[in-house]
Amino acid sequence: MKREGIKDLNSVLTSQGYIADKAITMAVYLAQKLQRPLLVEGPPGVGKTEIAKVLAKAADTELIRLQCYEGLNAEQALYEWNYQKQLLALKMMESEKLSVDEKEGMIFNEEYLLKRPLLKAISMDKSPVLLIDEVDRADEEFESFLLELLSDWQISIPEMGVVKAKHIPQVIITSNRMRDLSEALRRRCFYLWIDYPSMDKELKIVRRKVPEIDEKLGTQICAFMKEIREMKLEKIPGIAETLDWAQALAALHIDHLDKEVVEDTLGIILKDWKDIRETGLSLSELFEKTGVIPKV
């Protein structure tokens, strides 16, 4: 195994502001090297989607994002025919003596095709990064549809035939584990689990993303976030909330946490009123665990 390639990839990720540990770097490297989709699972807000964004930016290529949701079907992800343009073309053909087959051949071609993310990803002249985001939100039927693409890198269009990939895209598939994914999909992917970061890693991320933050405040924020994630909350805050909080406090020129500051800004990191109430009642305990001296 070429360790130099892994080190180079780690340097690339770091240069783009993404703090990656060995497991992340190894999984991304192997997925790139062997041209396999990478399935990334973990709780919301831990940086799964960010991997795709960083890779596209680093490779100076297009990021094509398919945001999954309940009810998403193959047509919405693959292609649609521009019916209005087709009808206009048929109207213009009325004076011409053409057979039905001839007319169909003229209107069912690439000129009238609206490419959606999946078809666009395999049609590009330069390999893009294809992000299939939150695939667990889509139905199992859609998941089954993906298998042809991920296995053979081709898509069947009834009116045109099989469209094969010009270049295999780098595919990042994310899941928050809202439901179990099929074994068939998992077999076609390499796998990466990303959990909430350690305090040291999160502090590195904060320093990288919010360089203007006070050193002491950054440490207190990460210590506080570590403890708050141990609580039984409806929605555990991720790294994104940590960064939002750090940016907000830095903008307010605050250099340390105290009870008043935390109470006034809890809505930045917690998005449920029950969580805010529960945390507010536990502030003294949290301050004790994190070493923060509350302001009376």
GUVO-730155 format. One record per residue (C-alpha): x, z, y; residue number from 1. Coordinates in Angstrom, 1 decimal, decimal comma. Layout:
% residues N
<X: X Z: Z Y: Y n: NUM> .
...
***
This chain:
% residues 296
<X: 0,0 Z: 0,0 Y: 0,0 n: 1> .
<X: 1,3 Z: -1,0 Y: 3,4 n: 2> .
<X: 1,4 Z: 2,2 Y: 5,4 n: 3> .
<X: 2,4 Z: 0,3 Y: 8,5 n: 4> .
<X: -1,0 Z: -1,5 Y: 8,5 n: 5> .
<X: -2,8 Z: 1,8 Y: 8,4 n: 6> .
<X: -0,7 Z: 3,3 Y: 11,1 n: 7> .
<X: -1,2 Z: 0,2 Y: 13,3 n: 8> .
<X: -5,0 Z: 0,5 Y: 12,8 n: 9> .
<X: -4,9 Z: 4,2 Y: 13,8 n: 10> .
<X: -2,9 Z: 3,2 Y: 16,9 n: 11> .
<X: -5,5 Z: 0,6 Y: 17,7 n: 12> .
<X: -8,4 Z: 3,0 Y: 17,3 n: 13> .
<X: -6,6 Z: 5,6 Y: 19,4 n: 14> .
<X: -5,9 Z: 3,1 Y: 22,2 n: 15> .
<X: -9,6 Z: 2,4 Y: 22,4 n: 16> .
<X: -10,3 Z: 6,1 Y: 22,8 n: 17> .
<X: -11,5 Z: 6,7 Y: 19,2 n: 18> .
<X: -9,9 Z: 9,8 Y: 17,6 n: 19> .
<X: -9,9 Z: 8,9 Y: 13,9 n: 20> .
<X: -8,7 Z: 11,1 Y: 11,0 n: 21> .
<X: -7,0 Z: 9,8 Y: 7,8 n: 22> .
<X: -10,2 Z: 9,3 Y: 5,9 n: 23> .
<X: -11,8 Z: 7,1 Y: 8,7 n: 24> .
<X: -8,7 Z: 5,0 Y: 9,2 n: 25> .
<X: -8,2 Z: 4,5 Y: 5,5 n: 26> .
<X: -11,8 Z: 3,4 Y: 4,9 n: 27> .
<X: -11,9 Z: 1,0 Y: 7,8 n: 28> .
<X: -8,5 Z: -0,5 Y: 6,8 n: 29> .
<X: -9,5 Z: -1,1 Y: 3,3 n: 30> .
<X: -12,9 Z: -2,6 Y: 4,3 n: 31> .
<X: -11,1 Z: -5,0 Y: 6,7 n: 32> .
<X: -8,4 Z: -5,9 Y: 4,1 n: 33> .
<X: -10,8 Z: -6,6 Y: 1,3 n: 34> .
<X: -13,6 Z: -7,9 Y: 3,4 n: 35> .
<X: -16,2 Z: -5,4 Y: 2,2 n: 36> .
<X: -19,0 Z: -3,9 Y: 4,2 n: 37> .
<X: -18,4 Z: -0,2 Y: 5,2 n: 38> .
<X: -21,4 Z: 2,2 Y: 4,8 n: 39> .
<X: -20,9 Z: 5,1 Y: 7,1 n: 40> .
<X: -23,1 Z: 8,1 Y: 6,7 n: 41> .
<X: -23,3 Z: 11,4 Y: 8,5 n: 42> .
<X: -25,4 Z: 13,4 Y: 10,9 n: 43> .
<X: -26,5 Z: 11,8 Y: 14,2 n: 44> .
<X: -24,0 Z: 11,8 Y: 17,1 n: 45> .
<X: -20,7 Z: 12,0 Y: 15,1 n: 46> .
<X: -19,3 Z: 8,6 Y: 16,0 n: 47> .
<X: -20,6 Z: 6,3 Y: 13,3 n: 48> .
<X: -21,8 Z: 3,5 Y: 15,6 n: 49> .
<X: -18,8 Z: 3,9 Y: 17,8 n: 50> .
<X: -16,5 Z: 2,6 Y: 15,0 n: 51> .
<X: -18,1 Z: -0,8 Y: 15,2 n: 52> .
<X: -17,9 Z: -0,9 Y: 19,0 n: 53> .
<X: -14,3 Z: 0,0 Y: 19,0 n: 54> .
<X: -13,3 Z: -2,5 Y: 16,3 n: 55> .
<X: -15,1 Z: -5,3 Y: 18,1 n: 56> .
<X: -13,4 Z: -4,4 Y: 21,4 n: 57> .
<X: -10,0 Z: -4,1 Y: 19,7 n: 58> .
<X: -10,3 Z: -7,4 Y: 18,0 n: 59> .
<X: -11,6 Z: -9,1 Y: 21,2 n: 60> .
<X: -14,6 Z: -10,4 Y: 19,2 n: 61> .
<X: -18,4 Z: -10,2 Y: 19,6 n: 62> .
<X: -20,3 Z: -7,1 Y: 18,4 n: 63> .
<X: -23,6 Z: -8,2 Y: 16,9 n: 64> .
<X: -26,0 Z: -5,2 Y: 16,5 n: 65> .
<X: -29,0 Z: -5,1 Y: 14,3 n: 66> .
<X: -31,0 Z: -1,9 Y: 15,1 n: 67> .
<X: -33,1 Z: -1,0 Y: 12,1 n: 68> .
<X: -36,5 Z: 0,5 Y: 12,4 n: 69> .
<X: -39,6 Z: 1,0 Y: 10,2 n: 70> .
<X: -41,4 Z: -2,3 Y: 9,7 n: 71> .
<X: -38,3 Z: -4,4 Y: 10,3 n: 72> .
<X: -38,7 Z: -7,6 Y: 8,3 n: 73> .
<X: -36,3 Z: -10,4 Y: 7,3 n: 74> .
<X: -37,6 Z: -12,9 Y: 9,9 n: 75> .
<X: -36,9 Z: -10,5 Y: 12,8 n: 76> .
<X: -33,4 Z: -9,8 Y: 11,5 n: 77> .
<X: -32,6 Z: -13,4 Y: 10,4 n: 78> .
<X: -34,2 Z: -16,1 Y: 12,5 n: 79> .
<X: -37,4 Z: -17,4 Y: 14,0 n: 80> .
<X: -38,6 Z: -20,9 Y: 14,8 n: 81> .
<X: -39,1 Z: -21,7 Y: 18,5 n: 82> .
<X: -42,8 Z: -22,7 Y: 18,0 n: 83> .
<X: -43,4 Z: -23,5 Y: 21,6 n: 84> .
<X: -40,5 Z: -25,9 Y: 21,7 n: 85> .
<X: -41,6 Z: -27,4 Y: 18,4 n: 86> .
<X: -45,2 Z: -27,9 Y: 19,6 n: 87> .
<X: -43,8 Z: -29,6 Y: 22,7 n: 88> .
<X: -41,7 Z: -31,9 Y: 20,6 n: 89> .
<X: -44,6 Z: -32,8 Y: 18,4 n: 90> .
<X: -46,7 Z: -33,6 Y: 21,5 n: 91> .
<X: -44,0 Z: -36,0 Y: 22,7 n: 92> .
<X: -43,9 Z: -37,7 Y: 19,2 n: 93> .
<X: -47,6 Z: -38,5 Y: 19,3 n: 94> .
<X: -47,0 Z: -42,0 Y: 20,6 n: 95> .
<X: -44,4 Z: -42,7 Y: 17,9 n: 96> .
<X: -45,3 Z: -43,9 Y: 14,5 n: 97> .
<X: -43,6 Z: -41,3 Y: 12,4 n: 98> .
<X: -44,5 Z: -39,8 Y: 9,0 n: 99> .
<X: -45,2 Z: -36,1 Y: 8,5 n: 100> .
<X: -41,9 Z: -35,8 Y: 6,7 n: 101> .
<X: -40,0 Z: -37,5 Y: 9,5 n: 102> .
<X: -41,6 Z: -35,2 Y: 12,1 n: 103> .
<X: -40,8 Z: -32,1 Y: 10,0 n: 104> .
<X: -37,2 Z: -33,3 Y: 9,7 n: 105> .
<X: -36,9 Z: -33,6 Y: 13,4 n: 106> .
<X: -38,4 Z: -30,2 Y: 14,4 n: 107> .
<X: -37,0 Z: -28,1 Y: 11,6 n: 108> .
<X: -33,3 Z: -28,2 Y: 12,6 n: 109> .
<X: -30,9 Z: -26,0 Y: 14,4 n: 110> .
<X: -32,0 Z: -27,1 Y: 17,8 n: 111> .
<X: -35,3 Z: -25,3 Y: 17,3 n: 112> .
<X: -33,9 Z: -22,3 Y: 15,5 n: 113> .
<X: -33,7 Z: -18,9 Y: 17,2 n: 114> .
<X: -30,9 Z: -17,0 Y: 15,6 n: 115> .
<X: -31,4 Z: -13,3 Y: 15,1 n: 116> .
<X: -28,4 Z: -10,9 Y: 14,4 n: 117> .
<X: -27,8 Z: -11,7 Y: 10,7 n: 118> .
<X: -27,9 Z: -15,5 Y: 11,0 n: 119> .
<X: -25,9 Z: -15,3 Y: 14,2 n: 120> .
<X: -23,2 Z: -13,2 Y: 12,5 n: 121> .
<X: -22,5 Z: -15,8 Y: 9,8 n: 122> .
<X: -22,7 Z: -18,8 Y: 12,1 n: 123> .
<X: -20,0 Z: -17,9 Y: 14,6 n: 124> .
<X: -16,7 Z: -19,7 Y: 14,9 n: 125> .
<X: -14,9 Z: -16,4 Y: 15,1 n: 126> .
<X: -15,5 Z: -13,5 Y: 12,8 n: 127> .
<X: -17,6 Z: -10,9 Y: 14,6 n: 128> .
<X: -18,3 Z: -7,3 Y: 13,9 n: 129> .
<X: -21,8 Z: -6,9 Y: 12,5 n: 130> .
<X: -23,3 Z: -3,5 Y: 13,0 n: 131> .
<X: -26,4 Z: -2,8 Y: 10,9 n: 132> .
<X: -27,4 Z: 0,5 Y: 12,6 n: 133> .
<X: -29,5 Z: 3,2 Y: 11,0 n: 134> .
<X: -30,4 Z: 1,2 Y: 7,9 n: 135> .
<X: -32,2 Z: 4,2 Y: 6,5 n: 136> .
<X: -34,9 Z: 3,7 Y: 9,1 n: 137> .
<X: -35,8 Z: 0,3 Y: 7,6 n: 138> .
<X: -38,0 Z: -0,2 Y: 4,5 n: 139> .
<X: -36,6 Z: -0,6 Y: 1,0 n: 140> .
<X: -37,8 Z: -4,2 Y: 1,0 n: 141> .
<X: -35,6 Z: -5,0 Y: 3,9 n: 142> .
<X: -32,7 Z: -3,3 Y: 2,2 n: 143> .
<X: -33,2 Z: -5,6 Y: -0,8 n: 144> .
<X: -33,1 Z: -8,6 Y: 1,5 n: 145> .
<X: -29,7 Z: -7,6 Y: 2,7 n: 146> .
<X: -28,2 Z: -7,9 Y: -0,8 n: 147> .
<X: -27,9 Z: -11,7 Y: -0,7 n: 148> .
<X: -26,0 Z: -11,6 Y: 2,6 n: 149> .
<X: -23,7 Z: -8,8 Y: 1,5 n: 150> .
<X: -23,0 Z: -10,4 Y: -1,9 n: 151> .
<X: -22,6 Z: -14,1 Y: -1,2 n: 152> .
<X: -22,4 Z: -14,2 Y: 2,6 n: 153> .
<X: -25,1 Z: -16,8 Y: 2,7 n: 154> .
<X: -28,8 Z: -16,9 Y: 3,8 n: 155> .
<X: -31,6 Z: -19,1 Y: 2,5 n: 156> .
<X: -33,8 Z: -20,8 Y: 5,1 n: 157> .
<X: -36,7 Z: -22,6 Y: 3,2 n: 158> .
<X: -36,9 Z: -25,4 Y: 5,8 n: 159> .
<X: -33,2 Z: -26,1 Y: 6,0 n: 160> .
<X: -31,6 Z: -24,8 Y: 2,8 n: 161> .
<X: -28,7 Z: -22,4 Y: 2,3 n: 162> .
<X: -26,6 Z: -21,4 Y: 5,3 n: 163> .
<X: -23,1 Z: -20,2 Y: 4,3 n: 164> .
<X: -20,9 Z: -18,0 Y: 6,5 n: 165> .
<X: -18,3 Z: -19,9 Y: 8,5 n: 166> .
<X: -16,3 Z: -16,6 Y: 8,6 n: 167> .
<X: -17,1 Z: -13,4 Y: 6,9 n: 168> .
<X: -18,0 Z: -10,8 Y: 9,5 n: 169> .
<X: -16,7 Z: -7,3 Y: 9,5 n: 170> .
<X: -19,8 Z: -5,3 Y: 8,5 n: 171> .
<X: -20,4 Z: -1,7 Y: 9,5 n: 172> .
<X: -23,7 Z: -0,1 Y: 8,1 n: 173> .
<X: -24,7 Z: 3,3 Y: 9,4 n: 174> .
<X: -27,2 Z: 5,8 Y: 8,0 n: 175> .
<X: -28,3 Z: 9,2 Y: 9,0 n: 176> .
<X: -29,6 Z: 9,9 Y: 5,5 n: 177> .
<X: -33,3 Z: 10,0 Y: 6,5 n: 178> .
<X: -33,9 Z: 8,6 Y: 3,1 n: 179> .
<X: -31,8 Z: 7,7 Y: 0,0 n: 180> .
<X: -30,3 Z: 4,2 Y: 0,0 n: 181> .
<X: -30,5 Z: 2,0 Y: -3,1 n: 182> .
<X: -27,6 Z: 2,0 Y: -5,6 n: 183> .
<X: -27,5 Z: -1,8 Y: -5,3 n: 184> .
<X: -26,7 Z: -1,5 Y: -1,6 n: 185> .
<X: -24,2 Z: 1,2 Y: -2,1 n: 186> .
<X: -22,3 Z: -0,8 Y: -4,8 n: 187> .
<X: -21,7 Z: -3,6 Y: -2,3 n: 188> .
<X: -20,1 Z: -1,3 Y: 0,2 n: 189> .
<X: -17,1 Z: 1,0 Y: 0,7 n: 190> .
<X: -18,3 Z: 4,4 Y: 1,7 n: 191> .
<X: -17,3 Z: 6,8 Y: 4,5 n: 192> .
<X: -18,9 Z: 10,2 Y: 5,3 n: 193> .
<X: -18,3 Z: 11,5 Y: 8,8 n: 194> .
<X: -19,2 Z: 15,1 Y: 9,5 n: 195> .
<X: -19,2 Z: 17,2 Y: 12,7 n: 196> .
<X: -15,6 Z: 17,4 Y: 13,9 n: 197> .
<X: -13,3 Z: 20,4 Y: 13,7 n: 198> .
<X: -12,9 Z: 22,2 Y: 17,0 n: 199> .
<X: -9,3 Z: 20,8 Y: 17,4 n: 200> .
<X: -10,5 Z: 17,2 Y: 16,8 n: 201> .
<X: -13,5 Z: 17,6 Y: 19,2 n: 202> .
<X: -11,2 Z: 19,0 Y: 21,9 n: 203> .
<X: -8,9 Z: 16,0 Y: 21,5 n: 204> .
<X: -12,0 Z: 13,7 Y: 21,9 n: 205> .
<X: -13,1 Z: 15,7 Y: 25,0 n: 206> .
<X: -9,7 Z: 15,5 Y: 26,6 n: 207> .
<X: -9,5 Z: 11,8 Y: 25,9 n: 208> .
<X: -13,0 Z: 10,9 Y: 27,1 n: 209> .
<X: -13,2 Z: 13,4 Y: 30,0 n: 210> .
<X: -9,6 Z: 13,6 Y: 31,3 n: 211> .
<X: -10,7 Z: 15,3 Y: 34,5 n: 212> .
<X: -12,1 Z: 18,4 Y: 32,7 n: 213> .
<X: -10,4 Z: 21,8 Y: 33,2 n: 214> .
<X: -8,3 Z: 22,7 Y: 30,2 n: 215> .
<X: -9,9 Z: 26,1 Y: 29,8 n: 216> .
<X: -13,4 Z: 24,7 Y: 30,2 n: 217> .
<X: -12,8 Z: 22,0 Y: 27,6 n: 218> .
<X: -11,7 Z: 24,6 Y: 25,0 n: 219> .
<X: -14,7 Z: 26,9 Y: 25,8 n: 220> .
<X: -17,1 Z: 24,0 Y: 25,4 n: 221> .
<X: -15,7 Z: 23,0 Y: 22,0 n: 222> .
<X: -15,7 Z: 26,6 Y: 20,8 n: 223> .
<X: -19,3 Z: 27,0 Y: 22,0 n: 224> .
<X: -20,4 Z: 23,8 Y: 20,3 n: 225> .
<X: -18,8 Z: 24,8 Y: 17,0 n: 226> .
<X: -20,8 Z: 28,0 Y: 17,0 n: 227> .
<X: -24,0 Z: 26,5 Y: 18,1 n: 228> .
<X: -23,9 Z: 24,1 Y: 15,2 n: 229> .
<X: -24,0 Z: 27,0 Y: 12,8 n: 230> .
<X: -27,4 Z: 28,0 Y: 14,1 n: 231> .
<X: -30,6 Z: 26,9 Y: 12,5 n: 232> .
<X: -31,7 Z: 24,3 Y: 15,0 n: 233> .
<X: -34,2 Z: 21,4 Y: 14,9 n: 234> .
<X: -31,6 Z: 19,0 Y: 16,2 n: 235> .
<X: -28,0 Z: 19,9 Y: 15,9 n: 236> .
<X: -26,0 Z: 18,5 Y: 18,9 n: 237> .
<X: -23,4 Z: 15,9 Y: 18,1 n: 238> .
<X: -20,2 Z: 14,7 Y: 19,8 n: 239> .
<X: -22,3 Z: 12,6 Y: 22,2 n: 240> .
<X: -23,9 Z: 15,8 Y: 23,6 n: 241> .
<X: -20,6 Z: 17,6 Y: 23,8 n: 242> .
<X: -19,2 Z: 14,7 Y: 26,0 n: 243> .
<X: -22,4 Z: 14,7 Y: 28,1 n: 244> .
<X: -22,0 Z: 18,4 Y: 28,7 n: 245> .
<X: -18,3 Z: 18,1 Y: 29,5 n: 246> .
<X: -18,9 Z: 15,3 Y: 32,0 n: 247> .
<X: -21,7 Z: 17,2 Y: 33,7 n: 248> .
<X: -19,8 Z: 20,4 Y: 34,1 n: 249> .
<X: -16,7 Z: 18,5 Y: 35,3 n: 250> .
<X: -18,9 Z: 16,7 Y: 37,8 n: 251> .
<X: -20,1 Z: 20,1 Y: 39,0 n: 252> .
<X: -16,4 Z: 21,3 Y: 39,4 n: 253> .
<X: -17,0 Z: 24,2 Y: 37,0 n: 254> .
<X: -13,8 Z: 25,6 Y: 35,4 n: 255> .
<X: -15,3 Z: 28,1 Y: 32,9 n: 256> .
<X: -18,5 Z: 28,9 Y: 31,1 n: 257> .
<X: -20,7 Z: 31,8 Y: 32,0 n: 258> .
<X: -24,2 Z: 32,8 Y: 31,1 n: 259> .
<X: -25,8 Z: 31,3 Y: 34,2 n: 260> .
<X: -24,0 Z: 27,9 Y: 33,7 n: 261> .
<X: -25,0 Z: 27,7 Y: 30,1 n: 262> .
<X: -28,6 Z: 28,6 Y: 30,7 n: 263> .
<X: -28,8 Z: 26,0 Y: 33,5 n: 264> .
<X: -27,4 Z: 23,2 Y: 31,5 n: 265> .
<X: -28,7 Z: 23,8 Y: 27,9 n: 266> .
<X: -31,0 Z: 20,8 Y: 28,3 n: 267> .
<X: -27,9 Z: 18,6 Y: 28,2 n: 268> .
<X: -26,9 Z: 19,5 Y: 24,7 n: 269> .
<X: -30,2 Z: 20,6 Y: 23,2 n: 270> .
<X: -33,2 Z: 18,3 Y: 23,1 n: 271> .
<X: -35,9 Z: 20,6 Y: 21,7 n: 272> .
<X: -37,5 Z: 23,5 Y: 23,6 n: 273> .
<X: -37,5 Z: 25,7 Y: 20,5 n: 274> .
<X: -33,8 Z: 25,2 Y: 20,1 n: 275> .
<X: -33,3 Z: 26,0 Y: 23,8 n: 276> .
<X: -35,3 Z: 29,2 Y: 23,5 n: 277> .
<X: -33,5 Z: 30,3 Y: 20,3 n: 278> .
<X: -30,1 Z: 29,6 Y: 21,8 n: 279> .
<X: -31,0 Z: 31,4 Y: 25,0 n: 280> .
<X: -31,8 Z: 34,5 Y: 23,0 n: 281> .
<X: -28,5 Z: 34,3 Y: 21,2 n: 282> .
<X: -26,2 Z: 33,7 Y: 24,1 n: 283> .
<X: -24,6 Z: 37,2 Y: 24,0 n: 284> .
<X: -23,7 Z: 36,7 Y: 20,4 n: 285> .
<X: -22,4 Z: 33,2 Y: 21,0 n: 286> .
<X: -20,3 Z: 34,4 Y: 23,9 n: 287> .
<X: -18,8 Z: 37,1 Y: 21,7 n: 288> .
<X: -17,9 Z: 34,7 Y: 18,9 n: 289> .
<X: -16,4 Z: 32,1 Y: 21,3 n: 290> .
<X: -14,5 Z: 34,6 Y: 23,4 n: 291> .
<X: -16,3 Z: 33,7 Y: 26,6 n: 292> .
<X: -16,9 Z: 36,5 Y: 29,0 n: 293> .
<X: -20,5 Z: 36,2 Y: 30,3 n: 294> .
<X: -21,2 Z: 36,6 Y: 34,0 n: 295> .
<X: -23,7 Z: 39,4 Y: 34,6 n: 296> .
***
